[in-house]
Amino acid sequence: MKVNEQDAWIIASLGVVTSDLPQGNDTVGVLRHNAIKGCRTCNISKELLTDDTQNILKISRYHHITDKQFNEILNENNTLAQKKLSTKYGLRIQYSILNELKRKKH
């Protein structure tokens, strides 16, 4: 881009994404709240949602774990196997479009 007769680089970034639960799940690739594990921040099952003795550190979704799970889903041979694994993990079959951005996940 030319600014006052000089070449200039324009760099843009996405600072913060906020959304409610359904759209937030879409942006991170987690199945919605009617799934077996429909929370974007933890792996708690629907049956244990009201159990206050849960170890949050143990059941939280961490990027390195979900990356492995997404890779496992994508490496399945057929769509049916991909759907079964995605349901088991509570993830979508493919990464979110936001994973195409170059950003720090943590």
Summary of the structure (lengths in Angstrom):
residues: 106
radius of gyration: 18.0
end to end distance: 32.1
largest distance: 64.3
contacts: 213
relative contact order: 0.16
helix: 40%
strand: 8%
